[in-house]
C-alpha cells in the first residue's frame, strides 16, 4: 500500500529505541516482569523482544544492517534464526524482512516472512495484517479456493484488531503520539483489508462501513486506494452524490499519471455525468459506461 512508508518510519524509530535499550543492558533472567532493561515501566502490551546475551545482540545488529536489501535481509533473518532458535529478536528481523519485501512489492516473499513471524508469535498484529493483505489483494474471482482464502484473510485481519492493544510491542519511552499513530495505522490497515474482502464479495454495504472505519482510524493520511474503493462501493449502491464526494477526494489524493489517479479521475468523471454535477477539468479516458464499476 502507498502508506507503507509511514509504518516503516514509525517502526524505524521503534526499532532504534529497542536497539538502544538492549545495547545498554542485555536482558537478564533477573529482570522484573513488566519492566524494560533500563528499569523504565513498559507501556501496556507486550514487552519488546530482548536479547539474552551480548553475542545474540551483536548478531542481531549485524543482521539488521541488511534491512534495505530484501534478499539479503531474508537470508540474514534465516541465518540468525538458525543460530539463535529461541531468540526473541527473530521476530524483529523477520518483521524487517517482511517490510523490505513489501517495499519491493514482492507479495509472495512478504507473505512468507509474515508466516514465519506467526509461527513464532501467532498474535503479532503486523504479521497478521501482512498475511491478510497479500491474500485479500491477490485473490481473484477465478480462484477455485477463493472463499477459503478470503475467509483466512478475514480471520487474520479480525484477529489483528483484537491484538493491536495487547500484542503490539512498544519500546519504553515511546512518545504517545507515535504509539497512537502506529496503532491507528495498524487498525486502518486491518479495516481496509476487511473492506476489500467485502468489496470482492460484492457486499458493497459492508465494504462501505469497513472503508469508512479505515479512514477514520488514521485520518491524518487517508489511503487514496481506500478512498477510491469507498467511492466505487457507494457507486454500486447508487449513492451517487456521496460517491462523487469520495471520488473527488480520491482525485485530490492522487497524481494523474498513476494507476490510482487514472482510476479515480475516471470514476469522478462517470459520477459527474450521472449526477449532473459541474464538469471536471479535462482528463483522458473518462468512463462512459453507466454501469457501476466492480473494481
N, C-alpha and C positions, 0 to 999 in steps of 0.2 A: 504494500500500500504506500501511497505517496507520503503519508505522515510517519513512516517507519523511522525517518531520520530523527524525529522528535524523541521517540523512545530511545534511540541509540545515544542521544545527547544525555538524556536523564540517566540511562544505565551507565554511561561512561563515568559520570560523576559518582554514582553509587559504587561502581567497581573500584574507583580510585580510593574512596573512603574505606572500603573493605581492605584494600591492599595496604593503605597507610596504617590502619589499626593492627593488621596482622604483622606488619613489619616491625612494629614497636614491641609486640609481645606475642610470640606464637602461643596457640591455645594450650592450656594445661588442664589436666583432669581435675585439678582443684578449683577451677573457675566456678564461681557461684552461678547456679541456674538463673537465667533471665538477665544476666549482665554481660556486657561486652568485655573484650580483653582488657580494656583500659579501666574497667570498673564503672563506666557510664551506663546507666539503665538503658536497655534496648527498647525501642518502640514496640507497640503491640504487633503481634505476628511472630514469624519465625526469626530466630537469630540468624544473621548472615553466616554463610559457610565459613569455616575457620580451619586453618592448618594445625595439625597436631605436632609437627616437628619443623625445624628450620629447613632441612633438606626438601621436605614436601613443599614448603612455601617457595623456596628458591626455584624448584622445578615448575611451580605454577607461574612464577614471574617470567621464566624463560618461555613458557608455552604461550602466555597471553600476548607476547610481543608479535605473534602471528595473526592478530585479530583482523588486520586489513587484507589478509590473503586467505580467501575461503578454503582452498585446498590444503594449504599449509596449516591453517587453524584446525581443520578437521583431523588431520594427522596428529597434530600436537595434542589435541584433546584425547584421542585414542591412545597415544603413547603414554600420556600421563595416567590415564585410567588403568592401563595395563601395569604400570609401575606402582601406582598407589590405588589399588582396587577398592579400598574402603574410605578414600578421601572425600570429605565434604566438598572440596574445591572442584571435583569433577563437574558438578552442576554449573559452576561459573564458566568453565571452559567450554562445555557443550552449548551453553547459552550464547557465548561469544561466537561459536561456530554457527549456531542457528541464525544469528543476526547477520553474520557475514554472508551466509548463503542467501538470506532474504535480500540483502543489499545487491547481491549479484543476480537476483531474480532467478535463482535456481530452486524451484519449488520442491523438486524431488529430494535434494540434499537437505533443504530446510526441514522438511518433514522427517527425514531420517535423524537429524540432530535432535528434533523435538521428541521423537520417540525414545532416544537414548536418555534424555533427561527424565522422561516419565517412567522409565524403568527404575531410575534411582529414586525419584520423588513423584509419585502419581498425582500429587496435589499441586504441583508447580503451575501457577496460573499462566505464566508466559508460555510455557511449553504446551499447555492445553490449548491456548489461543493459537499458537503457531501451527499445531497439528490440525486444528479445526479449520483454520483459514485456508490452508492448502486444499483440504478436501472440498470445502464449500466453493472455492473459486475454480477448481479443476474438474468437478463432477459435471457431466453432460447428460442431456436427456436420453442419449442413445446408450449410456452405460447400463449394462444388464443389472449391475448391483447398485444402481442409483439410490434407491430408497435406503438400502443398508448403509451406504456411505454418508448420506445426508443425516441419517439418524445418529451415526457415530459423531459427526461434526457437531450436531446439535447437543448431544450429551456432553461433549468436551467443552463447548462454549458455556453451557449452563453450569457445569462444574467449576469452570474458571470464575464465574461470577460469585460462586459460593466461597471460593478460596482466596480471592484477592485480599480481603482484610485479614485473613488468618494465616496465609501461607506465603505471602509476598515478603521476601527477606529484605528488610530495610536497615541499612547501616545506622548505627548510633550517630546522633548529632546531625542527621539529615534534616535540613530545613523543612518545615511543614509544607511550604508551598511546593517543594519538589515532590514530597510524598503525595500530596493531593493531585499534582499533575500526572505523576506516574500511575496512580491508581485510576484516575479519571481516564487516562489513555487506555489502560487495560479494559476498563468497563466499556468504553466506546468501541473498542475493537471487538469485544465479545458480542455486544448488541448488533454491531454491523454484520457479524457472521450469522447471527440468528435471523436478521433481516434478509440477508442474501439467500439463506436456505428457504425461508418462506416465499421470497420472490421467485426462486427457481421452481417452487412447487405451485406457483401461480396463486398463492394465498396473499393477495395484494393488501388486504386489510391488516393482516398480521405483519406483513413486511413494513407497511407504513408505521405501525406502532414501534417496531424494533428500530427502524432507521431514525425515528424521532428520538428515541432513548439514546441512540448512539451519538447523535448531535448534541443532545442535552448533557451527556456525560463529559464531553470535552468541548465546550462551546468556544473556547479561545481559538481553536484551529479545526473547524469542521472539515471532514474529509470530502473533497469535491465529488468523488465517486459515490459516496453515500448520499449526498445531496441530490445528485443526478438520479440515482436509483429511487430515491423518495419521490422525485418529480414523476418518474415513469410509473411508480406504484399508484400514485394519485391519478395519473392519466388513465390507467387501466380501470380505475374505479369511477371514471368520468367526473372527477373533481377538478375540472379544468382550470378554474381560477387559482385554486391552491397549487395545482401542478405548475402553472405558469410562474407563480411566485418563486417556487423552488427551482424551476429551470433557469430563471433569471439569476438566481443566487449561484447556481452551478456555473453559469457563464462568467459571472464575476470572479469566481474562484479558480478559473482555468484559463489557459492560454489557447488561442485559436488554433495553433499548429500542433496541438497534442490530440491524442485519441479521445480522451475525456472531453477536451474542449470542443472538438468537432461534433461529438455526440450531443453535448449539452446545447450547442447552437442549433442543431437540427431539431432537437426536442422543443426548444424555445420557439423556433420558427413555426413548427407544427401547431403548438398551443396558441400562438398569436393568431393564426388563421382560424382556429376553432372558436376562440373567444372574441374575436373581433377587436383585439387589443391594438395598441399603437404598433405600427410596423417597426421591426428592429432595424439596426444598421445592416447594410448589405452583408450577406455571408454566403459562402458557397455551399452547394449540396443541401439546400433546405429540404426537409422531408415534406412530401406532398400527400402521403398516404393517410387518410382519415382514421385508419385503424390504429389503436394504441400499440406502441412497440412492446415487445416482450422482454427485451434485454437492453 
